[in-house]
Amino acid sequence: MNRLEKLVEDEVYHLWWENVLYEHSKQYPVYALDVDGMFWGEVDYIEDYERIVNYLESKKEEKH
């Protein structure tokens, strides 16, 4: 069973997904990448998702 599944099985619902990363960092190294000047997005709200979809669609159109 992976760490995320274990947290769910133990009904640890008050933690954020970052806690799974923190748990993994005890076993695996974590690296950071500077994304300055690059597009990136996280999805917390529907507007975030729409912004990402719009960006991907614009990149798709540029290829044609």
Backbone as a printed PyTorch tensor [residue, N CA C, xyz], in Angstrom:
tensor([[[  0.8510,  -1.1770,   0.0000],
         [  0.0000,   0.0000,   0.0000],
         [  0.8990,   1.2420,   0.0000]],

        [[  0.5580,   2.2180,  -0.8500],
         [  1.3790,   3.4260,  -0.8800],
         [  0.9790,   4.3760,   0.2470]],

        [[  1.7680,   5.4120,   0.4240],
         [  1.5650,   6.3340,   1.5520],
         [  0.2280,   7.0590,   1.4830]],

        [[ -0.1680,   7.4700,   0.2770],
         [ -1.4480,   8.1490,   0.1400],
         [ -2.5960,   7.2090,   0.5100]],

        [[ -2.5530,   5.9920,   0.0160],
         [ -3.5900,   5.0140,   0.3510],
         [ -3.6440,   4.7640,   1.8530]],

        [[ -2.4920,   4.7320,   2.4790],
         [ -2.4360,   4.5100,   3.9340],
         [ -3.0920,   5.6680,   4.6830]],

        [[ -2.8240,   6.8960,   4.2490],
         [ -3.4630,   8.0410,   4.8910],
         [ -4.9780,   7.9880,   4.7350]],

        [[ -5.4390,   7.6080,   3.5450],
         [ -6.8830,   7.5010,   3.3150],
         [ -7.4620,   6.3780,   4.1640]],

        [[ -6.7860,   5.2310,   4.1840],
         [ -7.2730,   4.1020,   4.9840],
         [ -7.3690,   4.4720,   6.4660]],

        [[ -6.4080,   5.2470,   6.9260],
         [ -6.4040,   5.6710,   8.3320],
         [ -7.3170,   6.8690,   8.5890]],

        [[ -8.0440,   7.2880,   7.5370],
         [ -8.9890,   8.3970,   7.6040],
         [ -8.3310,   9.7010,   8.0640]],

        [[ -7.1330,   9.9390,   7.5670],
         [ -6.4070,  11.1680,   7.8720],
         [ -6.7790,  12.1840,   6.7920]],

        [[ -7.9330,  12.7970,   6.9540],
         [ -8.4660,  13.6910,   5.9270],
         [ -8.0990,  15.1540,   6.1520]],

        [[ -7.5070,  15.4750,   7.2730],
         [ -7.1950,  16.8690,   7.5780],
         [ -5.8690,  17.3210,   6.9780]],

        [[ -5.1180,  16.4230,   6.3850],
         [ -3.8330,  16.7670,   5.8040],
         [ -3.9890,  17.1540,   4.3420]],

        [[ -3.0770,  17.9640,   3.8510],
         [ -3.0510,  18.3470,   2.4490],
         [ -2.1830,  17.3680,   1.6770]],

        [[ -2.2830,  17.4140,   0.3520],
         [ -1.4930,  16.5170,  -0.4940],
         [ -0.0080,  16.7070,  -0.2630]],

        [[  0.4000,  17.9110,   0.1970],
         [  1.8150,  18.1650,   0.4430],
         [  2.3790,  17.1990,   1.4800]],

        [[  1.5260,  16.7670,   2.4050],
         [  1.9970,  15.8480,   3.4320],
         [  2.4850,  14.5350,   2.8350]],

        [[  1.8690,  14.1100,   1.7420],
         [  2.3330,  12.8990,   1.0640],
         [  3.7320,  13.1480,   0.5060]],

        [[  3.9380,  14.3420,  -0.0660],
         [  5.2770,  14.6810,  -0.5530],
         [  6.2840,  14.6980,   0.5890]],

        [[  5.8890,  15.2880,   1.7080],
         [  6.7950,  15.3370,   2.8540],
         [  7.1590,  13.9260,   3.3110]],

        [[  6.1730,  13.0550,   3.3330],
         [  6.4350,  11.6660,   3.7260],
         [  7.3930,  10.9880,   2.7430]],

        [[  7.1800,  11.2160,   1.4550],
         [  8.0610,  10.6220,   0.4500],
         [  9.4730,  11.1910,   0.5180]],

        [[  9.5840,  12.4530,   0.9150],
         [ 10.9060,  13.0790,   0.9540],
         [ 11.8000,  12.4460,   2.0060]],

        [[ 11.2200,  11.7240,   2.9260],
         [ 12.0240,  11.0070,   3.9250],
         [ 12.7490,   9.8320,   3.2820]],

        [[ 12.1690,   9.3150,   2.1960],
         [ 12.7290,   8.1470,   1.5230],
         [ 13.3820,   8.5020,   0.1870]],

        [[ 12.8500,   9.4910,  -0.5060],
         [ 13.3430,   9.8500,  -1.8330],
         [ 13.7580,  11.3210,  -1.8490]],

        [[ 14.8050,  11.6590,  -2.5750],
         [ 15.1990,  13.0710,  -2.6440],
         [ 14.1690,  13.8970,  -3.4160]],

        [[ 14.0250,  15.1450,  -3.0270],
         [ 13.1140,  16.0660,  -3.6870],
         [ 13.9510,  17.1760,  -4.2980]],

        [[ 13.7020,  17.4780,  -5.5580],
         [ 14.4400,  18.5080,  -6.2720],
         [ 13.5090,  19.6440,  -6.6390]],

        [[ 14.0500,  20.8160,  -6.7270],
         [ 13.2830,  21.9930,  -7.1440],
         [ 13.7490,  22.4120,  -8.5300]],

        [[ 12.8380,  22.9450,  -9.2980],
         [ 13.1310,  23.4150, -10.6410],
         [ 12.6090,  24.8350, -10.7760]],

        [[ 13.4680,  25.7400, -11.1720],
         [ 13.0630,  27.1240, -11.3720],
         [ 12.2520,  27.1990, -12.6660]],

        [[ 11.0030,  27.6260, -12.5660],
         [ 10.1240,  27.7020, -13.7290],
         [  9.8890,  29.1440, -14.1530]],

        [[ 10.7570,  30.0400, -13.7200],
         [ 10.6300,  31.4410, -14.0840],
         [ 10.5950,  31.5720, -15.6090]],

        [[  9.5830,  32.2600, -16.1040],
         [  9.4350,  32.4610, -17.5400],
         [  8.6760,  31.3500, -18.2470]],

        [[  8.3320,  30.3060, -17.5260],
         [  7.5730,  29.1970, -18.1270],
         [  6.1320,  29.2280, -17.6110]],

        [[  5.2380,  28.6500, -18.3790],
         [  3.8540,  28.5560, -17.9370],
         [  3.7360,  27.4110, -16.9460]],

        [[  3.0040,  27.6340, -15.8860],
         [  2.6720,  26.5680, -14.9560],
         [  1.3300,  26.9140, -14.3300]],

        [[  0.6880,  25.9300, -13.7940],
         [ -0.5970,  26.1810, -13.1730],
         [ -0.9260,  25.1300, -12.1430]],

        [[ -1.7180,  25.5240, -11.2000],
         [ -2.2730,  24.5950, -10.2330],
         [ -3.7770,  24.7800, -10.2710]],

        [[ -4.5070,  23.7560,  -9.9170],
         [ -5.9540,  23.8220, -10.0260],
         [ -6.5690,  23.8080,  -8.6240]],

        [[ -6.9580,  24.9910,  -8.1880],
         [ -7.6980,  25.1220,  -6.9320],
         [ -9.1500,  25.5000,  -7.1950]],

        [[ -9.3610,  26.1890,  -8.3080],
         [-10.6920,  26.6780,  -8.6740],
         [-10.9170,  26.4140, -10.1560]],

        [[-12.1900,  26.4540, -10.5670],
         [-12.5310,  26.2100, -11.9610],
         [-11.8330,  27.2230, -12.8640]],

        [[-11.6320,  28.4410, -12.3830],
         [-10.9500,  29.4580, -13.1820],
         [ -9.4950,  29.0590, -13.4640]],

        [[ -8.8810,  28.3940, -12.5090],
         [ -7.5140,  27.8970, -12.7130],
         [ -7.4960,  26.8780, -13.8510]],

        [[ -8.4370,  25.9570, -13.8060],
         [ -8.5460,  24.9290, -14.8450],
         [ -8.7820,  25.5710, -16.2090]],

        [[ -9.6880,  26.5220, -16.2550],
         [ -9.9990,  27.1900, -17.5250],
         [ -8.7850,  27.9320, -18.0760]],

        [[ -8.0050,  28.5540, -17.2040],
         [ -6.7970,  29.2580, -17.6470],
         [ -5.8100,  28.2740, -18.2630]],

        [[ -5.6610,  27.1100, -17.6610],
         [ -4.7490,  26.0910, -18.1870],
         [ -5.2500,  25.5760, -19.5300]],

        [[ -6.5370,  25.2950, -19.6250],
         [ -7.1180,  24.8090, -20.8840],
         [ -6.9350,  25.8550, -21.9780]],

        [[ -7.1810,  27.1160, -21.6610],
         [ -6.9940,  28.1830, -22.6500],
         [ -5.5500,  28.2520, -23.1120]],

        [[ -4.6310,  28.1270, -22.1960],
         [ -3.2160,  28.1580, -22.5590],
         [ -2.8750,  26.9890, -23.4870]],

        [[ -3.3120,  25.7910, -23.1290],
         [ -3.0150,  24.6090, -23.9510],
         [ -3.6450,  24.7290, -25.3370]],

        [[ -4.8530,  25.2570, -25.4000],
         [ -5.5010,  25.4410, -26.7020],
         [ -4.7370,  26.4470, -27.5530]],

        [[ -4.2250,  27.5080, -26.9460],
         [ -3.4710,  28.5040, -27.7120],
         [ -2.1600,  27.9090, -28.2220]],

        [[ -1.5320,  27.0400, -27.4300],
         [ -0.2920,  26.3950, -27.8770],
         [ -0.5980,  25.4120, -29.0120]],

        [[ -1.7180,  24.7450, -28.9390],
         [ -2.1300,  23.8040, -29.9810],
         [ -2.3340,  24.5370, -31.2990]],

        [[ -2.9850,  25.7150, -31.2230],
         [ -3.2430,  26.5140, -32.4130],
         [ -1.9460,  27.0390, -33.0260]],

        [[ -0.9570,  27.3420, -32.2010],
         [  0.3340,  27.8260, -32.6970],
         [  1.0500,  26.7710, -33.5370]],

        [[  0.8210,  25.4930, -33.2330],
         [  1.4820,  24.4140, -33.9660],
         [  0.8860,  24.2010, -35.3430]],

        [[ -0.3480,  24.6690, -35.5530],
         [ -1.0110,  24.4540, -36.8540],
         [ -0.7920,  25.5710, -37.7830]]])
